[in-house]
């Protein structure tokens, strides 16, 4: 896949294993907010790599090649009927927010998955994460519903908003 230039300062390219330290640090930063994921620690590369599709992983970098954010997908099921359904995660470094990094990443992911025949992208977002909800809405995601008390975090029940984007190409 070719790179996608979104401005002179932000470029999206495929993620490589060499990006992992920066990706992991951004992931840990998101975990620390308490409103990005149920995860409590960022995994090691081998575990993360095994759970994410290699062809749909991207990083946004600035002019100095510093990683500003990342997006990746995981299969929702091993069953063949769900082969075209992926769950996505997108994270932007706190210092890079408000620069269009998330939009650039989602645009690259949508282009990649549509070209590959993926018919549905889905994600679960905490309702408190209004910036992420707005970002996904701008990229054609719709709210399917709220999964009430779907998981416990630090002993507190949390809801997630389930969103999906159906491909226009399939």
ChimeraX attribute file (.defattr): number of C-alpha atoms within 10 A of each C-alpha:
attribute: neighborCount
match mode: 1-to-1
recipient: residues
	/A:1	8
	/A:2	8
	/A:3	12
	/A:4	16
	/A:5	14
	/A:6	17
	/A:7	13
	/A:8	8
	/A:9	14
	/A:10	24
	/A:11	21
	/A:12	26
	/A:13	18
	/A:14	21
	/A:15	20
	/A:16	11
	/A:17	10
	/A:18	8
	/A:19	15
	/A:20	16
	/A:21	13
	/A:22	17
	/A:23	24
	/A:24	18
	/A:25	15
	/A:26	21
	/A:27	24
	/A:28	19
	/A:29	18
	/A:30	21
	/A:31	18
	/A:32	14
	/A:33	10
	/A:34	16
	/A:35	15
	/A:36	21
	/A:37	18
	/A:38	14
	/A:39	14
	/A:40	13
	/A:41	13
	/A:42	17
	/A:43	13
	/A:44	11
	/A:45	13
	/A:46	9
	/A:47	10
	/A:48	14
	/A:49	14
	/A:50	10
	/A:51	12
	/A:52	18
	/A:53	14
	/A:54	15
	/A:55	15
	/A:56	21
	/A:57	23
	/A:58	26
	/A:59	28
	/A:60	30
	/A:61	19
	/A:62	17
	/A:63	11
	/A:64	8
	/A:65	11
	/A:66	13
	/A:67	25
	/A:68	25
	/A:69	27
	/A:70	30
	/A:71	23
	/A:72	24
	/A:73	24
	/A:74	21
	/A:75	17
	/A:76	15
	/A:77	13
	/A:78	8
	/A:79	8
	/A:80	7
	/A:81	8
	/A:82	14
	/A:83	15
	/A:84	19
	/A:85	22
	/A:86	23
	/A:87	18
	/A:88	21
	/A:89	19
	/A:90	24
	/A:91	24
	/A:92	25
	/A:93	20
	/A:94	12
	/A:95	8
	/A:96	16
	/A:97	14
	/A:98	11
	/A:99	15
	/A:100	15
	/A:101	28
	/A:102	25
	/A:103	17
	/A:104	23
	/A:105	27
	/A:106	23
	/A:107	15
	/A:108	24
	/A:109	24
	/A:110	19
	/A:111	12
	/A:112	17
	/A:113	20
	/A:114	18
	/A:115	11
	/A:116	12
	/A:117	14
	/A:118	19
	/A:119	18
	/A:120	21
	/A:121	24
	/A:122	23
	/A:123	20
	/A:124	22
	/A:125	22
	/A:126	20
	/A:127	16
	/A:128	14
	/A:129	15
	/A:130	12
	/A:131	13
	/A:132	17
	/A:133	21
	/A:134	11
	/A:135	15
	/A:136	23
	/A:137	15
	/A:138	12
	/A:139	13
	/A:140	13
	/A:141	20
	/A:142	16
	/A:143	16
	/A:144	13
	/A:145	12
	/A:146	16
	/A:147	15
	/A:148	11
	/A:149	11
	/A:150	10
	/A:151	13
	/A:152	11
	/A:153	12
	/A:154	9
	/A:155	7
	/A:156	9
	/A:157	11
	/A:158	17
	/A:159	18
	/A:160	20
	/A:161	18
	/A:162	19
	/A:163	21
	/A:164	22
	/A:165	20
	/A:166	16
	/A:167	18
	/A:168	8
	/A:169	9
	/A:170	10
